[in-house]
Amino acid sequence: MAKRVDLSTYNNSWFKKGASLFKRALWHLANFFILKSHIVPLSFTKVAILRLFGAKIGSNVTIKPGVNIKYPWKLKVGNNCWIGENVWIDNLDEVIIADNVCISQGAFLLCGNHNYKTTSFDLMLGSITIESGAWLGAKSIVCPGVTVGSHAILSVGSLANKDLQPYIIYKGNPAVKCKERIIE
């Protein structure tokens, strides 16, 4: 007889959220009313709030309305970055975004997944690194444990479930090498 998933046995008590319950509660309020809000369009306000909650944010960073960030204390963003409307950074693990990175609207950075091979559907984590000059297209998805190489492009609606090489354009689900990125 085949085994079945039994979510009553799911247990992620080992997972370290990295902040007290009080800090996490305050963050959820700030995230909802300031970052995710389309009423507070000012990027410098969003950057200041993220820094207040422990994010490491460089200079000249633009954060558009509707951005959702799970844990700012697990986020590092370099200089001259653009985070577009409705980007979701589900950083259960560390997310590192280097200098001059563009993350287009609706992109999703996903640091967690579940082990479908276990009856308890165990949580699995992996950090994400986006190297300098990379561009994540609108509605693209980066999976746990992926590094997007320097100046790589993940095209609109594509899914990266493995590392992307520098200066290569990728597209599809899963993303495959399309052509070389040449910057003139």
C-alpha positions as CSV (number, residue, x, y, z in Angstrom):
1,M,0.0,0.0,0.0
2,A,1.3,3.4,-0.9
3,K,2.2,5.9,1.9
4,R,0.2,9.1,2.1
5,V,1.1,12.6,3.1
6,D,0.0,13.3,6.7
7,L,0.2,17.0,7.4
8,S,-0.7,16.4,11.1
9,T,2.9,15.2,11.4
10,Y,4.4,18.4,9.8
11,N,6.8,20.1,12.2
12,N,9.0,23.0,11.4
13,S,9.8,23.9,15.0
14,W,13.5,23.7,14.0
15,F,13.1,26.7,11.7
16,K,14.7,29.8,13.1
17,K,12.8,32.9,12.1
18,G,15.6,35.1,13.3
19,A,13.6,37.6,15.4
20,S,11.4,37.7,18.4
21,L,7.6,37.2,18.1
22,F,7.2,40.9,18.9
23,K,9.6,42.0,16.2
24,R,8.0,39.7,13.7
25,A,4.5,41.1,14.6
26,L,5.8,44.7,14.2
27,W,7.3,43.8,10.8
28,H,4.1,42.2,9.5
29,L,2.3,45.5,10.3
30,A,5.1,47.6,8.7
31,N,5.2,45.3,5.7
32,F,1.5,45.5,5.2
33,F,1.0,49.2,5.7
34,I,4.2,50.6,4.2
35,L,6.0,48.1,1.8
36,K,3.0,46.3,0.3
37,S,0.9,49.6,0.3
38,H,0.3,51.5,-2.9
39,I,-0.5,54.5,-0.7
40,V,3.1,55.0,0.4
41,P,4.9,55.4,-2.9
42,L,8.1,56.9,-1.5
43,S,11.0,54.5,-2.0
44,F,13.2,56.1,0.7
45,T,10.5,55.5,3.3
46,K,10.5,51.8,2.4
47,V,14.3,51.6,2.5
48,A,14.4,53.3,5.9
49,I,11.8,50.8,7.3
50,L,13.7,47.8,5.9
51,R,16.9,49.1,7.5
52,L,15.2,49.6,10.8
53,F,14.2,46.0,10.8
54,G,17.7,44.7,10.0
55,A,17.9,44.6,6.2
56,K,21.3,45.7,4.7
57,I,20.4,48.1,1.9
58,G,22.9,50.0,-0.2
59,S,22.5,53.5,-1.7
60,N,20.2,54.5,-4.6
61,V,17.8,51.6,-4.2
62,T,14.3,51.9,-5.6
63,I,11.5,49.9,-4.1
64,K,8.2,50.3,-5.9
65,P,4.7,49.8,-4.3
66,G,3.3,46.4,-3.5
67,V,6.6,44.7,-2.6
68,N,6.3,41.9,0.0
69,I,9.3,40.8,2.0
70,K,9.0,38.0,4.5
71,Y,12.0,38.7,6.8
72,P,14.0,41.9,6.3
73,W,16.8,40.7,8.7
74,K,17.6,38.0,6.1
75,L,17.9,40.5,3.2
76,K,21.0,42.2,1.7
77,V,20.6,44.6,-1.3
78,G,23.5,46.3,-3.0
79,N,23.7,49.8,-4.6
80,N,21.7,51.0,-7.5
81,C,19.1,48.3,-7.4
82,W,15.5,48.3,-8.7
83,I,12.7,46.2,-7.0
84,G,9.6,46.6,-9.1
85,E,5.9,46.6,-8.2
86,N,4.5,43.5,-6.5
87,V,7.8,41.7,-6.1
88,W,7.6,39.0,-3.5
89,I,10.8,38.1,-1.6
90,D,9.8,35.0,0.4
91,N,13.2,34.9,2.2
92,L,12.9,32.1,4.7
93,D,16.6,31.9,4.1
94,E,19.1,34.6,3.2
95,V,18.6,36.6,0.0
96,I,21.6,38.5,-1.4
97,I,21.0,41.0,-4.2
98,A,24.3,42.5,-5.5
99,D,24.8,46.0,-7.1
100,N,22.9,47.1,-10.2
101,V,20.3,44.4,-10.1
102,C,16.8,44.9,-11.6
103,I,14.0,42.8,-10.3
104,S,10.9,43.5,-12.5
105,Q,7.3,43.6,-11.4
106,G,5.7,40.5,-10.0
107,A,9.0,38.5,-9.7
108,F,9.1,35.9,-7.0
109,L,12.2,34.9,-5.0
110,L,11.3,31.7,-3.2
111,C,13.7,30.4,-0.5
112,G,11.5,27.5,0.8
113,N,9.9,24.4,-0.6
114,H,8.6,21.1,0.8
115,N,10.0,17.6,0.5
116,Y,7.3,15.7,-1.3
117,K,9.1,12.4,-0.6
118,T,8.4,12.5,3.1
119,T,5.0,11.8,4.7
120,S,5.4,14.9,6.9
121,F,6.1,17.2,3.9
122,D,9.2,18.6,5.6
123,L,10.3,22.2,4.9
124,M,13.5,22.6,2.9
125,L,15.4,25.9,2.6
126,G,17.9,27.4,0.2
127,S,19.4,30.9,0.0
128,I,19.2,32.9,-3.2
129,T,22.0,35.1,-4.6
130,I,21.5,37.5,-7.5
131,E,24.9,38.7,-8.7
132,S,25.7,42.2,-10.0
133,G,24.0,43.4,-13.2
134,A,21.4,40.6,-13.4
135,W,17.9,41.2,-14.5
136,L,14.9,39.2,-13.4
137,G,12.0,39.7,-15.8
138,A,8.4,40.4,-14.9
139,K,6.6,37.4,-13.2
140,S,9.8,35.4,-13.2
141,I,10.5,32.9,-10.3
142,V,13.8,32.1,-8.7
143,C,13.7,28.8,-6.6
144,P,15.6,28.0,-3.4
145,G,19.3,27.5,-3.6
146,V,19.7,29.3,-6.9
147,T,22.5,31.8,-7.9
148,V,21.7,34.1,-10.8
149,G,25.1,34.9,-12.3
150,S,26.5,38.3,-13.0
151,H,24.5,40.1,-15.8
152,A,22.4,37.0,-16.5
153,I,18.8,37.6,-17.6
154,L,15.8,35.5,-16.5
155,S,13.1,36.4,-19.1
156,V,9.5,37.3,-18.4
157,G,7.5,34.5,-16.8
158,S,10.5,32.1,-16.6
159,L,11.5,29.8,-13.7
160,A,15.1,29.3,-12.5
161,N,15.4,26.1,-10.6
162,K,19.2,25.8,-11.0
163,D,22.1,28.3,-11.2
164,L,22.2,30.7,-14.1
165,Q,25.5,31.4,-15.8
166,P,26.9,35.0,-16.1
167,Y,26.0,37.0,-19.3
168,I,23.4,34.4,-20.5
169,I,19.8,35.0,-21.3
170,Y,17.4,32.3,-20.0
171,K,13.7,31.7,-20.8
172,G,11.1,29.1,-20.1
173,N,9.9,26.8,-17.4
174,P,12.3,25.5,-16.4
175,A,14.6,28.2,-17.8
176,V,17.0,27.2,-20.5
177,K,19.9,29.0,-22.1
178,C,18.7,31.1,-24.9
179,K,21.6,33.2,-26.0
180,E,24.5,35.3,-24.8
181,R,23.9,38.7,-23.3
182,I,26.0,41.3,-25.1
183,I,26.1,44.8,-23.5
184,E,27.1,47.5,-26.0
